[in-house]
Amino acid sequence: MCHCEICGASADIHHIIHKHEGGFDFDLNYKYLCPLHHRGKSGPHHCLNTDIQYKLELQRELYNILPNIYYTPKELLGILKIRSGSLRRLLKNLILHKEGYLNNDIIKALMGGKIYTNATVV
């Protein structure tokens, strides 16, 4: 059983970057939230500030775990703990350089094609 990251109650999985936004199934894209903190008035489904805050947290964490400029698919499998099918979908539209895939391109793709900056989307 999962527990809410905010209050500790029983929780559901919330996709920070939703599937319809281009999100992927991997652990960093999950936030465990109880019904109140998930779908309540201040939850990410009803409060844009909360939604953006969670997206910024995810993006910061992605930059922390992907500090190098280039990554190979094998490295990404290990770092992101993402399924190989999801990784293929992630990388299919990215440019493969001689050294690997650019970290900024990878992060932007994981963020649903957007980069977030303190309440604005680039």
Backbone bond lengths (Angstrom), bond angles and torsions (degrees), N, CA, C in turn:
res aa  C-N    CA-C-N  psi(-1)  N-CA   C-N-CA  omega(-1)  CA-C   N-CA-C  phi
1 M - - - 1.450 - - 1.526 109.25 -
2 C 1.319 115.57 136.59 1.462 121.56 179.35 1.517 109.76 -93.48
3 H 1.318 115.20 152.34 1.463 121.05 -179.71 1.520 110.19 -120.70
4 C 1.326 115.12 145.43 1.459 122.36 179.98 1.528 109.70 -58.65
5 E 1.320 116.20 131.76 1.459 121.58 179.50 1.524 112.14 -69.57
6 I 1.330 117.04 -12.95 1.461 120.74 -178.28 1.524 111.89 -100.09
7 C 1.350 116.92 -48.59 1.468 119.00 -173.73 1.526 114.32 -117.65
8 G 1.336 118.19 -12.78 1.457 121.00 178.38 1.518 115.29 90.50
9 A 1.326 118.54 -3.12 1.467 121.89 178.85 1.535 109.84 -71.34
10 S 1.337 116.34 170.28 1.468 120.56 176.16 1.524 109.40 -56.29
11 A 1.327 115.87 140.94 1.461 118.72 -170.54 1.518 113.18 -133.24
12 D 1.316 114.37 159.55 1.457 124.71 171.34 1.523 107.61 -108.30
13 I 1.317 115.67 166.18 1.464 120.36 175.27 1.523 109.00 -86.19
14 H 1.314 115.53 129.89 1.465 122.27 172.61 1.522 107.44 -109.44
15 H 1.327 117.24 127.30 1.467 121.25 174.24 1.523 107.32 -82.01
16 I 1.313 117.81 119.03 1.464 121.27 -179.13 1.524 109.58 -64.29
17 I 1.321 116.86 -49.71 1.467 121.20 170.23 1.520 104.50 -100.06
18 H 1.329 115.15 106.61 1.462 121.17 -174.08 1.527 110.70 -62.83
19 K 1.312 115.12 155.25 1.465 120.78 179.56 1.534 110.62 -55.27
20 H 1.331 117.50 -43.88 1.467 119.90 -177.99 1.531 112.44 -69.90
21 E 1.338 117.22 -12.81 1.466 121.84 175.49 1.530 111.08 -93.16
22 G 1.322 116.35 0.86 1.463 120.48 -178.49 1.513 113.32 97.35
23 G 1.333 117.16 16.44 1.459 121.73 -178.14 1.520 113.07 -71.81
24 F 1.320 115.26 160.47 1.462 122.76 -177.96 1.521 110.05 -119.15
25 D 1.335 114.90 157.36 1.462 120.86 175.56 1.523 109.29 -88.52
26 F 1.324 115.60 98.97 1.462 121.77 171.37 1.524 106.91 -154.67
27 D 1.314 116.07 154.35 1.466 121.78 -168.65 1.524 114.76 -51.91
28 L 1.314 118.63 -41.56 1.467 119.89 -177.59 1.525 112.71 -65.46
29 N 1.317 117.43 -23.04 1.465 120.87 179.97 1.529 112.27 -84.50
30 Y 1.313 117.55 2.58 1.465 121.74 179.52 1.518 110.30 -104.57
31 K 1.324 114.37 140.50 1.460 121.52 170.19 1.524 104.81 -131.40
32 Y 1.321 116.56 130.86 1.462 120.74 -177.92 1.517 108.87 -92.12
33 L 1.347 115.46 118.95 1.459 121.42 -175.00 1.525 110.75 -135.25
34 C 1.328 115.82 140.60 1.464 121.35 173.98 1.535 108.03 -71.96
35 P 1.340 118.61 167.58 1.466 120.19 -179.52 1.535 113.64 -54.50
36 L 1.325 117.57 -39.01 1.471 120.42 -179.69 1.529 111.29 -64.89
37 H 1.321 116.48 -47.72 1.465 119.70 -177.70 1.531 113.01 -80.73
38 H 1.326 116.50 -11.81 1.463 121.16 178.49 1.527 110.91 -90.50
39 R 1.336 115.77 -54.51 1.463 119.87 -174.27 1.524 113.75 -116.67
40 G 1.322 116.71 5.96 1.460 120.64 178.15 1.523 111.85 -73.17
41 K 1.326 114.91 179.53 1.461 121.81 -176.10 1.535 113.05 -56.21
42 S 1.331 116.77 -36.67 1.468 119.80 -178.46 1.534 112.34 -99.66
43 G 1.328 116.62 7.38 1.462 121.08 179.65 1.522 112.04 -79.05
44 P 1.313 117.58 167.60 1.464 121.32 -175.27 1.529 114.96 -66.11
45 H 1.334 117.57 -18.27 1.464 119.22 179.02 1.524 112.51 -82.48
46 H 1.340 116.89 -16.56 1.467 120.34 -178.34 1.517 113.42 -124.26
47 C 1.310 118.35 -8.40 1.465 121.75 -177.66 1.531 108.76 -126.67
48 L 1.318 116.05 110.06 1.460 121.04 -178.24 1.527 111.75 -60.30
49 N 1.338 117.58 -37.59 1.469 120.35 179.73 1.527 111.45 -61.15
50 T 1.330 116.77 -43.05 1.468 120.77 178.41 1.521 110.13 -64.78
51 D 1.326 116.54 -43.79 1.460 121.16 179.45 1.531 110.63 -59.37
52 I 1.323 117.33 -47.59 1.471 121.87 179.40 1.529 110.52 -64.77
53 Q 1.331 117.18 -39.95 1.471 120.94 179.07 1.525 110.45 -59.04
54 Y 1.333 117.70 -46.08 1.464 121.35 179.46 1.532 111.01 -64.22
55 K 1.336 116.55 -39.02 1.460 120.60 178.62 1.534 110.86 -65.66
56 L 1.321 117.08 -41.28 1.468 120.49 177.76 1.525 111.20 -64.25
57 E 1.332 117.20 -39.56 1.472 121.09 177.17 1.529 110.36 -61.47
58 L 1.329 116.68 -45.10 1.463 121.04 178.49 1.524 110.54 -61.49
59 Q 1.314 116.26 -46.79 1.461 120.51 -178.42 1.533 111.47 -61.22
60 R 1.342 117.14 -43.00 1.475 120.66 177.09 1.525 110.63 -60.37
61 E 1.324 116.33 -42.54 1.464 120.07 -179.99 1.533 110.95 -65.43
62 L 1.324 117.27 -38.15 1.467 120.19 177.91 1.529 110.86 -63.57
63 Y 1.328 116.90 -42.05 1.474 119.37 177.20 1.528 110.70 -65.41
64 N 1.339 117.60 -32.99 1.473 120.73 178.07 1.526 112.18 -67.77
65 I 1.328 116.97 -40.50 1.470 119.06 -176.29 1.527 112.86 -88.35
66 L 1.336 116.95 -10.96 1.470 121.21 178.13 1.538 109.98 -122.17
67 P 1.339 117.59 62.23 1.470 120.08 -175.43 1.535 114.43 -76.84
68 N 1.325 117.42 -19.56 1.469 120.15 -179.48 1.521 110.26 -76.76
69 I 1.314 116.47 161.52 1.465 120.50 -178.76 1.528 111.30 -76.84
70 Y 1.330 117.72 -37.91 1.464 121.94 -176.09 1.524 111.31 -124.31
71 Y 1.351 115.04 149.57 1.466 121.50 177.51 1.519 110.04 -141.16
72 T 1.327 115.37 143.16 1.461 121.38 173.99 1.532 107.81 -89.50
73 P 1.333 117.45 160.47 1.465 119.20 176.53 1.531 112.57 -56.52
74 K 1.321 116.98 -39.81 1.468 120.47 179.93 1.531 110.89 -61.67
75 E 1.322 116.90 -42.72 1.469 120.36 177.79 1.524 110.65 -62.76
76 L 1.327 116.44 -41.77 1.468 120.48 -179.09 1.522 111.80 -65.25
77 L 1.334 117.05 -38.63 1.472 119.91 176.78 1.522 110.38 -56.54
78 G 1.320 116.70 -44.66 1.459 120.96 -178.69 1.515 113.53 -71.65
79 I 1.318 116.86 -41.44 1.469 120.58 -176.33 1.523 111.17 -73.52
80 L 1.325 116.89 -48.45 1.469 120.98 -174.76 1.523 112.93 -83.60
81 K 1.337 116.99 -18.94 1.469 121.39 -175.18 1.532 109.74 53.15
82 I 1.318 113.88 51.10 1.456 122.34 -177.96 1.531 108.02 -108.19
83 R 1.317 117.26 148.35 1.467 120.51 178.52 1.530 110.20 -67.96
84 S 1.313 115.99 151.06 1.468 120.22 -175.80 1.533 112.38 -61.89
85 G 1.329 118.22 -35.90 1.462 120.74 177.24 1.520 111.95 -64.95
86 S 1.316 116.36 -41.13 1.465 120.61 176.96 1.520 110.66 -66.90
87 L 1.330 116.38 -37.31 1.463 119.94 178.49 1.526 110.48 -64.37
88 R 1.332 117.42 -41.70 1.470 120.42 177.06 1.525 110.62 -59.87
89 R 1.329 116.39 -43.33 1.469 120.56 178.74 1.524 110.51 -63.87
90 L 1.338 116.78 -39.57 1.464 121.99 179.20 1.526 111.12 -62.37
91 L 1.323 116.69 -43.95 1.465 121.34 -171.51 1.525 114.52 -88.94
92 K 1.332 118.08 -13.03 1.465 119.93 -170.06 1.529 113.84 -60.65
93 N 1.328 118.85 -29.52 1.465 120.89 -179.46 1.526 113.10 -103.95
94 L 1.333 117.10 7.39 1.463 120.69 -179.92 1.525 110.03 -95.89
95 I 1.315 115.59 152.87 1.462 121.22 178.86 1.524 109.35 -81.98
96 L 1.330 115.40 127.40 1.460 121.05 176.04 1.521 108.38 -91.56
97 H 1.311 116.18 111.87 1.459 122.37 176.31 1.527 108.13 -86.75
98 K 1.316 116.06 168.12 1.468 121.19 179.25 1.532 110.56 -54.63
99 E 1.345 116.49 -37.92 1.467 121.86 -176.62 1.526 113.20 -84.62
100 G 1.325 117.90 -16.95 1.458 122.30 -177.54 1.520 110.59 135.99
101 Y 1.322 115.99 -160.64 1.466 121.77 179.37 1.526 109.31 -92.91
102 L 1.333 117.02 141.44 1.465 121.99 179.83 1.526 111.28 -68.97
103 N 1.321 116.40 135.82 1.465 119.88 -179.51 1.528 111.72 -59.86
104 N 1.333 118.57 -39.84 1.463 120.09 -179.80 1.525 111.74 -63.32
105 D 1.335 117.03 -37.87 1.466 120.74 177.60 1.527 110.72 -67.07
106 I 1.327 116.26 -40.71 1.467 121.44 179.47 1.522 109.58 -62.91
107 I 1.323 116.48 -48.19 1.467 120.98 -177.71 1.521 110.57 -64.19
108 K 1.315 117.35 -43.94 1.466 120.21 178.89 1.532 110.52 -60.43
109 A 1.326 117.39 -41.64 1.466 120.63 178.29 1.526 110.88 -64.60
110 L 1.339 117.45 -42.11 1.470 120.94 178.25 1.528 111.71 -65.63
111 M 1.331 116.44 -26.26 1.462 121.53 179.99 1.534 111.29 -89.89
112 G 1.313 117.44 17.68 1.461 121.10 177.54 1.516 113.29 76.18
113 G 1.338 116.61 24.33 1.459 120.77 178.35 1.513 113.77 86.93
114 K 1.333 117.35 11.29 1.468 121.53 -177.49 1.519 110.53 -129.19
115 I 1.321 115.31 152.83 1.460 122.12 170.37 1.521 106.19 -116.49
116 Y 1.318 116.38 130.84 1.464 122.36 -176.78 1.524 110.22 -101.91
117 T 1.338 115.95 138.91 1.459 121.75 176.25 1.521 108.47 -136.20
118 N 1.310 117.38 108.76 1.471 124.22 176.99 1.525 114.45 25.97
119 A 1.314 115.94 71.83 1.465 125.88 174.27 1.521 113.52 80.15
120 T 1.316 118.57 7.11 1.458 119.60 173.72 1.519 108.66 -125.13
121 V 1.298 114.91 153.97 1.461 121.04 179.20 1.516 107.60 -114.00
122 V 1.335 116.21 131.07 1.471 120.86 179.34 1.519 108.52 -104.37
